[in-house]
Amino acid sequence: MMNRESSKEQRPTNSSPPPQRPTPPPKKKKKLSPFKKRVILVVLLLLAGSTAYAAFQIMGNLNKDLSSQDLSRYGISSSAANVAQDHRIVNVAIFGVDGREDVEGERSDSTMIATADFEHGGIKITSLMRDTYVYIDSENDFDKLNAAYALGGPTTALKTINQNFDTAITDYLVVDFSCMVEMVNAVGGVTVDITSEDELYWLNQYLMDVNDKVKTSSPEVAGTGSQLLDGSQALAYCRIRYVGNGDFDRTQRQRTVFEQVINKAMSLNPIAQYSLIQSVMPYVKTSLSFNEILKYAGNAMLLRNRSIQQKQIPTEDYVETGYLGDVSYVFPVTLVDNIKVLYNFIYEINYTPSSEAQQISEEIQDVW
């Protein structure tokens, strides 16, 4: 016979754990769609740009404070420094260098001053002719402008520009053949007008050398007239100097390509601009910090006038070409007059060149 106590259903005691409900499976995190990622990136870029712009407004002046050490190192006159500090105008030197292994030295194949004018609004490009007869302090002698980079890199090149053209530039960008090709390709090419069969012939002659040195395989340009050029073709076009008015037309070709690259870059959406910077920056050497690049880019996007103005120095009104011995030069006649034109273009002011620049101008006149 069963024990009555054992037949009773056992009740849970207070120490027994309560019955557990089944644990629901963890919720999967939703991945952001590519579209949402792009939206977030755009917002971040816009915030960065507006933050940079606000920072500049607080600082009041876009130019770096120039110490006496800077003036000496970069050959800046006190009058040029005062003008730079008094204006919301940023100047950066751009050196296009050859950089090929089979070329002795590394002369600047092209030299430009890129100007972001936050005072009047707009972007300006000034070509400095590579064969210009200038004083180079490190040699205590006169030579072609493009020799300065070979003698002492960007610092000597900056000092030479500042001493001869009475500027106050302390920052630079150095781009080589590969960078030029990448820049043009990144914006989808540039459209130029091939004006003659001679120009077409030399473009394709230079293209063979570019393809060899940059390791590309761009096809020959087929004909004259309006042509869309890829990076290697555009670089070859910029190097032409045996057609038309020699180096004068050559610098114009360089400005034509550079202007299109800037215009196309500024018309891109923020995501495409970010991609462009990523593809080009590995090929660029610069004195600018990342924060400075961000600040300048943020301000440039807010310029009310994005049209690009161009100038060539020495200007056609104040230049002569000739030889010293068997070497051809471009002579600024006079250097003082060219400095006045340069300041009127960049700063839109009448400027009296420094005594240092006037002395160099007189020495050039004595030779010419």
CORURFEN-V171023 format. One record per residue. N is the residue number from 0. RES is the residue in three letters. PHI is phi in radians with two decimals (none if undefined). BURIAL is # if it has 16 or more other ideal C-beta (glycine too) atoms within 10 Angstrom, else .. D_FIRST is the distance of its C-alpha to the first C-alpha in whole Angstrom. Layout:
N&RES&PHI&BURIAL&D_FIRST + N&RES&PHI&BURIAL&D_FIRST
This chain:
0&MET&none&.&0 + 1&MET&-1.30&.&4 + 2&ASN&-1.23&.&7 + 3&ARG&-1.05&.&9 + 4&GLU&-1.19&.&12 + 5&SER&-1.27&.&11 + 6&SER&-1.37&.&11 + 7&LYS&-1.28&.&14 + 8&GLU&-1.22&.&17 + 9&GLN&-1.25&.&19 + 10&ARG&-1.63&.&23 + 11&PRO&-1.19&.&26 + 12&THR&-1.49&.&27 + 13&ASN&-1.09&.&31 + 14&SER&-1.45&.&32 + 15&SER&-1.29&.&30 + 16&PRO&-1.21&.&33 + 17&PRO&-1.17&.&34 + 18&PRO&-1.07&.&34 + 19&GLN&-1.64&.&37 + 20&ARG&-1.41&.&39 + 21&PRO&-1.07&.&41 + 22&THR&-1.29&.&44 + 23&PRO&-1.19&.&47 + 24&PRO&-1.12&.&50 + 25&PRO&-1.07&.&53 + 26&LYS&-1.26&.&56 + 27&LYS&-1.32&.&58 + 28&LYS&-1.25&.&62 + 29&LYS&-1.33&.&64 + 30&LYS&-1.37&.&67 + 31&LEU&-1.24&.&71 + 32&SER&-1.24&.&73 + 33&PRO&-0.94&.&76 + 34&PHE&-1.10&.&78 + 35&LYS&-1.14&.&76 + 36&LYS&-1.06&.&77 + 37&ARG&-1.14&.&81 + 38&VAL&-1.05&.&80 + 39&ILE&-1.10&.&79 + 40&LEU&-1.10&.&82 + 41&VAL&-1.05&.&84 + 42&VAL&-1.05&.&83 + 43&LEU&-1.09&.&83 + 44&LEU&-1.13&#&87 + 45&LEU&-1.14&.&88 + 46&LEU&-1.11&.&87 + 47&ALA&-1.09&.&88 + 48&GLY&-1.13&#&91 + 49&SER&-1.20&.&92 + 50&THR&-1.13&.&90 + 51&ALA&-1.09&#&93 + 52&TYR&-1.11&#&96 + 53&ALA&-1.09&.&95 + 54&ALA&-1.08&.&95 + 55&PHE&-1.16&#&99 + 56&GLN&-1.07&.&99 + 57&ILE&-1.19&.&98 + 58&MET&-1.19&.&100 + 59&GLY&1.44&.&103 + 60&ASN&-2.37&.&105 + 61&LEU&-1.44&#&104 + 62&ASN&-1.52&#&106 + 63&LYS&-1.21&.&105 + 64&ASP&-1.18&.&107 + 65&LEU&-1.75&#&110 + 66&SER&-1.50&.&110 + 67&SER&-1.07&.&114 + 68&GLN&-1.15&.&112 + 69&ASP&-1.11&.&111 + 70&LEU&-1.04&#&115 + 71&SER&-1.26&.&116 + 72&ARG&-1.10&.&113 + 73&TYR&-1.80&#&114 + 74&GLY&1.13&#&117 + 75&ILE&-1.70&#&117 + 76&SER&-1.35&#&120 + 77&SER&-1.12&.&119 + 78&SER&-1.20&#&121 + 79&ALA&-1.16&#&118 + 80&ALA&-1.10&#&115 + 81&ASN&-1.11&.&116 + 82&VAL&-1.11&#&116 + 83&ALA&-1.06&#&113 + 84&GLN&-1.25&.&111 + 85&ASP&-1.55&.&113 + 86&HIS&-2.27&#&112 + 87&ARG&-1.54&.&108 + 88&ILE&-2.35&#&109 + 89&VAL&-1.91&#&107 + 90&ASN&-2.04&#&109 + 91&VAL&-2.27&#&108 + 92&ALA&-1.40&#&109 + 93&ILE&-2.10&#&108 + 94&PHE&-1.93&#&109 + 95&GLY&-1.67&#&109 + 96&VAL&-1.91&#&109 + 97&ASP&-1.23&#&110 + 98&GLY&1.23&.&108 + 99&ARG&-1.47&.&109 + 100&GLU&-1.19&.&109 + 101&ASP&-1.61&.&112 + 102&VAL&-1.96&.&114 + 103&GLU&-1.26&.&115 + 104&GLY&1.29&.&114 + 105&GLU&-2.42&#&112 + 106&ARG&-1.32&#&115 + 107&SER&-1.33&#&113 + 108&ASP&-1.17&#&114 + 109&SER&-2.60&#&114 + 110&THR&-2.32&#&114 + 111&MET&-2.32&#&113 + 112&ILE&-1.97&#&112 + 113&ALA&-1.66&#&109 + 114&THR&-2.05&#&109 + 115&ALA&-1.84&#&107 + 116&ASP&-1.71&#&109 + 117&PHE&-1.54&#&106 + 118&GLU&-1.61&.&109 + 119&HIS&-1.77&.&111 + 120&GLY&1.53&.&108 + 121&GLY&2.37&#&108 + 122&ILE&-2.12&#&108 + 123&LYS&-2.27&#&111 + 124&ILE&-2.19&#&112 + 125&THR&-2.02&#&115 + 126&SER&-1.56&#&116 + 127&LEU&-1.80&#&118 + 128&MET&-1.15&#&120 + 129&ARG&-1.10&#&120 + 130&ASP&-1.63&#&123 + 131&THR&-1.09&#&124 + 132&TYR&-1.35&#&127 + 133&VAL&-2.36&#&125 + 134&TYR&-1.54&#&125 + 135&ILE&-2.02&#&122 + 136&ASP&-1.09&#&122 + 137&SER&-1.12&.&120 + 138&GLU&-1.77&.&123 + 139&ASN&0.88&.&126 + 140&ASP&-2.75&.&127 + 141&PHE&-1.84&#&127 + 142&ASP&-2.80&#&125 + 143&LYS&-1.26&#&123 + 144&LEU&-0.98&#&120 + 145&ASN&-1.25&#&118 + 146&ALA&-1.28&#&119 + 147&ALA&-1.05&#&117 + 148&TYR&-1.14&#&114 + 149&ALA&-1.15&#&115 + 150&LEU&-1.35&#&116 + 151&GLY&-2.75&#&113 + 152&GLY&1.20&#&111 + 153&PRO&-1.10&#&110 + 154&THR&-1.15&#&111 + 155&THR&-1.15&#&114 + 156&ALA&-1.13&#&114 + 157&LEU&-1.08&#&113 + 158&LYS&-1.08&#&116 + 159&THR&-1.13&#&118 + 160&ILE&-1.07&#&117 + 161&ASN&-1.11&#&117 + 162&GLN&-1.21&#&121 + 163&ASN&-1.49&#&123 + 164&PHE&-1.89&#&121 + 165&ASP&1.00&#&121 + 166&THR&-1.77&#&117 + 167&ALA&-2.31&#&114 + 168&ILE&-1.83&#&111 + 169&THR&-2.14&#&109 + 170&ASP&-2.10&#&106 + 171&TYR&-2.61&#&106 + 172&LEU&-2.20&#&104 + 173&VAL&-2.03&#&105 + 174&VAL&-2.13&#&104 + 175&ASP&-1.88&#&105 + 176&PHE&-0.96&#&105 + 177&SER&-1.07&#&102 + 178&CYS&-1.12&#&101 + 179&MET&-1.05&#&103 + 180&VAL&-1.09&#&102 + 181&GLU&-1.10&#&98 + 182&MET&-1.05&#&100 + 183&VAL&-1.14&#&101 + 184&ASN&-1.11&#&99 + 185&ALA&-1.17&#&96 + 186&VAL&-1.78&#&98 + 187&GLY&1.51&.&99 + 188&GLY&1.58&#&102 + 189&VAL&-2.27&#&105 + 190&THR&-1.84&.&108 + 191&VAL&-2.24&#&112 + 192&ASP&-1.82&.&115 + 193&ILE&-1.41&#&117 + 194&THR&-1.51&.&120 + 195&SER&-2.72&.&122 + 196&GLU&-1.15&.&122 + 197&ASP&-1.10&.&123 + 198&GLU&-1.12&#&120 + 199&LEU&-1.11&#&118 + 200&TYR&-1.04&.&119 + 201&TRP&-1.24&#&119 + 202&LEU&-1.01&#&115 + 203&ASN&-1.24&.&114 + 204&GLN&-1.14&.&116 + 205&TYR&-1.15&#&114 + 206&LEU&-1.09&#&111 + 207&MET&-1.06&.&111 + 208&ASP&-1.20&.&111 + 209&VAL&-1.09&#&108 + 210&ASN&-1.00&#&106 + 211&ASP&-1.21&.&107 + 212&LYS&-1.38&#&106 + 213&VAL&-1.70&#&103 + 214&LYS&1.10&.&102 + 215&THR&-2.06&#&102 + 216&SER&-2.41&.&103 + 217&SER&-1.16&#&104 + 218&PRO&-1.29&.&107 + 219&GLU&-1.08&.&110 + 220&VAL&-1.29&#&111 + 221&ALA&-1.33&.&113 + 222&GLY&-2.78&.&115 + 223&THR&-1.44&.&117 + 224&GLY&1.52&.&116 + 225&SER&-1.21&.&113 + 226&GLN&-2.38&#&110 + 227&LEU&-1.52&.&107 + 228&LEU&-1.85&#&106 + 229&ASP&-1.46&#&103 + 230&GLY&-1.06&#&103 + 231&SER&-1.17&#&105 + 232&GLN&-1.13&#&108 + 233&ALA&-1.15&#&108 + 234&LEU&-1.10&#&109 + 235&ALA&-1.06&#&111 + 236&TYR&-1.07&#&113 + 237&CYS&-1.18&#&113 + 238&ARG&-1.58&#&115 + 239&ILE&-1.10&#&118 + 240&ARG&-2.42&#&121 + 241&TYR&-1.89&.&124 + 242&VAL&-2.24&#&124 + 243&GLY&1.26&#&126 + 244&ASN&-1.64&.&126 + 245&GLY&0.88&#&125 + 246&ASP&-1.22&#&122 + 247&PHE&-1.11&#&123 + 248&ASP&-1.23&#&121 + 249&ARG&-1.09&#&119 + 250&THR&-1.15&#&117 + 251&GLN&-1.15&.&117 + 252&ARG&-1.09&#&115 + 253&GLN&-1.09&#&113 + 254&ARG&-1.17&#&113 + 255&THR&-1.04&#&112 + 256&VAL&-1.19&#&109 + 257&PHE&-1.10&#&108 + 258&GLU&-1.09&#&108 + 259&GLN&-1.14&#&106 + 260&VAL&-1.07&#&103 + 261&ILE&-1.11&#&103 + 262&ASN&-1.04&.&103 + 263&LYS&-1.18&#&101 + 264&ALA&-1.11&#&98 + 265&MET&-1.29&#&99 + 266&SER&-1.54&.&98 + 267&LEU&-1.26&.&95 + 268&ASN&-1.29&.&91 + 269&PRO&-0.97&#&90 + 270&ILE&-1.16&.&87 + 271&ALA&-1.16&.&90 + 272&GLN&-1.12&#&92 + 273&TYR&-1.06&.&89 + 274&SER&-1.12&.&89 + 275&LEU&-1.08&#&93 + 276&ILE&-1.06&.&93 + 277&GLN&-1.06&.&90 + 278&SER&-1.35&.&92 + 279&VAL&-1.66&#&96 + 280&MET&-0.99&.&95 + 281&PRO&-1.07&.&94 + 282&TYR&-1.75&#&98 + 283&VAL&-1.92&#&99 + 284&LYS&-1.85&.&101 + 285&THR&-2.61&#&101 + 286&SER&-1.52&.&102 + 287&LEU&-1.39&.&99 + 288&SER&-1.38&.&96 + 289&PHE&-1.05&.&93 + 290&ASN&-1.11&.&93 + 291&GLU&-1.18&#&97 + 292&ILE&-1.07&#&96 + 293&LEU&-1.09&#&94 + 294&LYS&-1.11&#&96 + 295&TYR&-1.11&#&99 + 296&ALA&-1.13&#&97 + 297&GLY&-1.08&#&95 + 298&ASN&-1.22&#&99 + 299&ALA&-1.06&#&100 + 300&MET&-1.15&#&98 + 301&LEU&-1.80&.&99 + 302&LEU&-1.09&#&103 + 303&ARG&-1.29&.&104 + 304&ASN&-2.30&.&107 + 305&ARG&-1.76&.&105 + 306&SER&-1.17&.&109 + 307&ILE&-1.90&#&110 + 308&GLN&-1.74&.&114 + 309&GLN&-2.23&#&115 + 310&LYS&-2.65&#&118 + 311&GLN&-2.10&#&120 + 312&ILE&-2.21&#&122 + 313&PRO&-1.10&#&125 + 314&THR&-1.33&#&125 + 315&GLU&-1.03&.&128 + 316&ASP&-1.36&.&130 + 317&TYR&-2.35&#&130 + 318&VAL&-2.66&#&130 + 319&GLU&-2.44&.&132 + 320&THR&-1.99&#&132 + 321&GLY&-3.07&.&134 + 322&TYR&-2.10&.&134 + 323&LEU&-2.07&.&134 + 324&GLY&1.17&.&136 + 325&ASP&-1.89&.&134 + 326&VAL&-1.89&.&131 + 327&SER&-1.53&.&130 + 328&TYR&-2.39&#&129 + 329&VAL&-1.86&#&128 + 330&PHE&-1.80&#&130 + 331&PRO&-1.31&#&129 + 332&VAL&-2.22&#&132 + 333&THR&-1.78&#&132 + 334&LEU&-1.09&#&128 + 335&VAL&-1.02&#&129 + 336&ASP&-1.11&#&129 + 337&ASN&-1.17&#&126 + 338&ILE&-1.10&#&124 + 339&LYS&-1.09&#&125 + 340&VAL&-1.11&#&124 + 341&LEU&-1.06&#&121 + 342&TYR&-1.20&#&120 + 343&ASN&-1.15&.&121 + 344&PHE&-1.32&#&119 + 345&ILE&-1.35&#&116 + 346&TYR&-1.78&#&116 + 347&GLU&1.04&.&119 + 348&ILE&-2.35&.&121 + 349&ASN&-1.55&.&125 + 350&TYR&-2.27&#&124 + 351&THR&-1.72&.&127 + 352&PRO&-1.01&#&126 + 353&SER&-1.14&#&126 + 354&SER&-1.10&.&128 + 355&GLU&-1.11&#&127 + 356&ALA&-1.19&#&126 + 357&GLN&-1.10&#&130 + 358&GLN&-1.12&.&131 + 359&ILE&-1.09&#&129 + 360&SER&-1.03&#&131 + 361&GLU&-1.14&.&134 + 362&GLU&-1.16&.&133 + 363&ILE&-1.15&#&132 + 364&GLN&-1.10&.&136 + 365&ASP&-1.11&.&138 + 366&VAL&-1.29&.&136 + 367&TRP&-1.27&.&137
